[in-house]
């Protein structure tokens, strides 16, 4: 398999971490959607990452599809989310919130970076959505008693939240105050200390 995209994307990083935790071999092509857009378009017309090229040549073009596929490559007991039930629904909700506020962070970055005069209304809306989502995740994480969101084992939800917050913190310095959300701060600190998180890591660099 070939994973396309840079690890400063929370979406690419969460896929790479899951692949590594599953011991699934892959080739990494750290292409940028800006500098390497033509290369990415040859595989994904959306010019978006992550893009995963399977061994048979089939191409998966978004992180939910990729996560779903790689989950199917391992035994159910090894999967980073239950295959059914309330815990699965809970995990999917946490993942959706994490990827949703990560998307808002990307939208906010482009609004402030690309437009000569950013829309004050849009910027404020993004910030409100990000803060509200983080508050919900903080309350949810505070209710969890184990080292991870769902007990003793790491899950896709844990990974998605930590990757999204890392990216948000670097792309928007000062937007997230760790002291205001201590449960999430502790969560991210624990995960970022793991060897796989340190291996699959790239500081955020703003596109030129």
C-alpha positions as CSV (number, residue, x, y, z in Angstrom):
1,X,0.0,0.0,0.0
2,X,1.0,3.6,-0.6
3,X,0.0,6.4,1.7
4,X,0.1,9.8,0.1
5,X,0.2,13.0,2.2
6,X,2.3,14.7,4.8
7,X,2.2,13.9,8.5
8,X,1.4,17.5,9.4
9,X,-2.1,16.7,8.3
10,X,-4.1,15.3,11.2
11,X,-6.0,13.1,8.7
12,X,-2.9,11.6,7.1
13,X,-1.2,11.1,10.5
14,X,-4.1,9.3,12.1
15,X,-4.2,6.8,9.1
16,X,-0.4,6.2,9.3
17,X,-0.6,5.6,13.1
18,X,-3.4,3.1,12.6
19,X,-1.4,1.3,9.9
20,X,1.6,1.1,12.2
21,X,-0.5,-0.1,15.2
22,X,-1.9,-2.8,12.9
23,X,1.6,-3.8,11.7
24,X,0.4,-3.2,8.1
25,X,3.3,-2.3,5.8
26,X,3.0,0.8,3.6
27,X,5.1,3.1,1.5
28,X,4.8,6.7,2.5
29,X,4.9,9.5,-0.2
30,X,5.0,12.8,1.7
31,X,3.4,14.8,-1.1
32,X,2.0,18.3,-0.4
33,X,-1.4,19.2,-1.8
34,X,0.2,22.5,-2.9
35,X,3.7,21.7,-4.1
36,X,2.8,18.2,-5.4
37,X,-0.8,18.7,-6.5
38,X,-0.2,17.3,-10.0
39,X,1.2,14.1,-8.5
40,X,-1.7,13.7,-6.2
41,X,-4.3,14.4,-8.9
42,X,-2.9,11.4,-10.9
43,X,-4.4,9.2,-8.0
44,X,-7.1,11.4,-6.5
45,X,-8.9,14.0,-8.7
46,X,-9.9,15.9,-5.5
47,X,-6.1,16.6,-4.9
48,X,-6.7,15.8,-1.3
49,X,-4.9,13.8,1.3
50,X,-4.8,11.2,2.7
51,X,-4.9,9.1,-0.4
52,X,-4.3,5.3,-0.1
53,X,-3.2,3.3,-3.1
54,X,-4.0,-0.4,-2.5
55,X,-1.8,-3.2,-3.8
56,X,-4.2,-4.0,-6.6
57,X,-4.2,-0.4,-7.8
58,X,-7.5,0.6,-6.3
59,X,-7.4,4.1,-4.7
60,X,-9.2,5.2,-1.5
61,X,-9.6,9.0,-1.4
62,X,-10.6,10.0,2.1
63,X,-9.7,9.0,5.7
64,X,-13.0,7.4,6.7
65,X,-12.9,5.0,3.7
66,X,-9.2,4.3,4.5
67,X,-9.9,3.5,8.1
68,X,-12.8,1.3,7.2
69,X,-10.6,-0.6,4.7
70,X,-7.6,-1.2,7.0
71,X,-9.9,-2.2,9.9
72,X,-11.1,-5.0,7.6
73,X,-7.5,-6.3,7.2
74,X,-7.2,-7.3,10.8
75,X,-9.1,-9.6,13.1
76,X,-12.1,-8.1,14.9
77,X,-10.4,-8.3,18.3
78,X,-7.5,-6.2,17.0
79,X,-9.5,-3.4,15.6
80,X,-9.2,0.0,17.1
81,X,-13.0,0.3,17.4
82,X,-15.6,-2.3,18.2
83,X,-17.5,-3.7,15.2
84,X,-20.9,-3.0,16.7
85,X,-22.8,-1.7,19.8
86,X,-22.9,1.4,21.9
87,X,-19.2,1.7,22.3
88,X,-18.8,1.7,18.5
89,X,-21.4,4.4,18.2
90,X,-19.7,6.5,20.9
91,X,-16.3,6.1,19.3
92,X,-17.7,7.1,15.9
93,X,-19.2,10.2,17.4
94,X,-15.9,11.2,19.1
95,X,-14.1,10.6,15.8
96,X,-16.7,12.7,13.9
97,X,-16.3,15.6,16.3
98,X,-12.5,15.4,16.1
99,X,-12.4,15.3,12.3
100,X,-15.1,18.0,12.2
101,X,-13.2,20.5,14.3
102,X,-10.0,19.6,12.4
103,X,-11.9,20.6,9.2
104,X,-12.9,23.8,10.8
105,X,-9.3,24.5,11.6
106,X,-8.3,24.0,8.0
107,X,-11.1,26.3,6.9
108,X,-10.1,29.0,9.4
109,X,-6.4,28.7,8.3
110,X,-7.3,29.2,4.6
111,X,-9.7,32.0,5.4
112,X,-7.1,34.0,7.3
113,X,-4.2,33.1,5.0
114,X,-5.6,33.3,1.5
115,X,-8.1,36.1,1.6
116,X,-6.7,39.6,1.7
117,X,-9.6,40.6,3.9
118,X,-10.9,37.6,5.8
119,X,-14.6,37.4,6.6
120,X,-14.9,38.4,10.3
121,X,-18.3,36.5,10.4
122,X,-16.7,33.3,9.0
123,X,-13.7,33.5,11.2
124,X,-15.8,34.0,14.3
125,X,-18.2,31.2,13.3
126,X,-15.2,28.8,12.9
127,X,-13.8,29.7,16.3
128,X,-17.1,29.3,18.0
129,X,-17.6,25.8,16.4
130,X,-14.1,24.8,17.4
131,X,-14.5,25.9,21.0
132,X,-17.9,24.3,21.4
133,X,-16.7,21.0,20.0
134,X,-13.6,21.0,22.2
135,X,-15.9,21.7,25.2
136,X,-18.0,18.6,24.4
137,X,-14.9,16.5,23.9
138,X,-13.4,17.8,27.2
139,X,-16.5,16.8,29.1
140,X,-16.6,13.4,27.4
141,X,-13.0,12.7,28.1
142,X,-13.4,13.7,31.7
143,X,-16.0,11.0,32.2
144,X,-13.7,8.3,30.9
145,X,-11.7,6.7,33.7
146,X,-9.1,4.6,31.9
147,X,-5.8,5.7,30.3
148,X,-7.6,5.9,26.9
149,X,-11.1,7.0,25.9
150,X,-12.6,3.5,26.2
151,X,-10.4,1.9,28.8
152,X,-7.0,0.2,28.6
153,X,-6.7,0.0,24.8
154,X,-6.1,2.9,22.3
155,X,-8.8,3.5,19.8
156,X,-9.4,5.4,16.6
157,X,-11.2,8.0,18.7
158,X,-8.1,8.6,20.8
159,X,-5.9,8.9,17.8
160,X,-8.3,11.3,15.9
161,X,-8.6,13.7,18.8
162,X,-4.9,13.8,19.6
163,X,-3.9,14.3,15.9
164,X,-6.5,17.0,15.4
165,X,-5.5,19.0,18.5
166,X,-1.8,18.8,17.7
167,X,-2.5,20.2,14.2
168,X,-4.8,22.9,15.5
169,X,-2.3,24.0,18.2
170,X,0.4,24.4,15.6
171,X,-1.6,25.9,12.8
172,X,-3.4,28.3,15.2
173,X,-1.0,29.1,18.1
174,X,-2.9,30.4,21.1
175,X,-6.4,29.3,19.9
176,X,-6.4,26.3,22.3
177,X,-5.6,27.0,25.9
178,X,-4.6,23.6,27.5
179,X,-5.4,24.8,31.0
180,X,-9.0,25.4,30.1
181,X,-9.4,21.8,29.0
182,X,-7.1,19.7,31.2
183,X,-8.6,16.3,30.4
184,X,-7.9,16.8,26.7
185,X,-4.4,18.3,27.5
186,X,-3.6,15.2,29.5
187,X,-5.0,12.9,26.8
188,X,-2.8,14.5,24.1
189,X,0.3,14.5,26.3
190,X,-0.1,10.8,27.0
191,X,-0.6,9.9,23.3
192,X,2.1,12.2,22.0
193,X,4.6,10.4,24.3
194,X,3.9,7.1,22.7
195,X,6.6,5.8,20.3
196,X,4.2,5.5,17.4
197,X,3.2,9.1,17.8
198,X,6.7,10.3,17.9
199,X,7.6,8.2,14.9
200,X,4.6,9.4,12.8
201,X,5.1,13.1,13.3
202,X,5.8,16.2,11.4
203,X,5.7,19.8,12.6
204,X,3.1,21.9,10.8
205,X,4.5,24.1,8.0
206,X,2.3,26.7,6.4
207,X,2.1,26.4,2.6
208,X,4.0,29.0,0.7
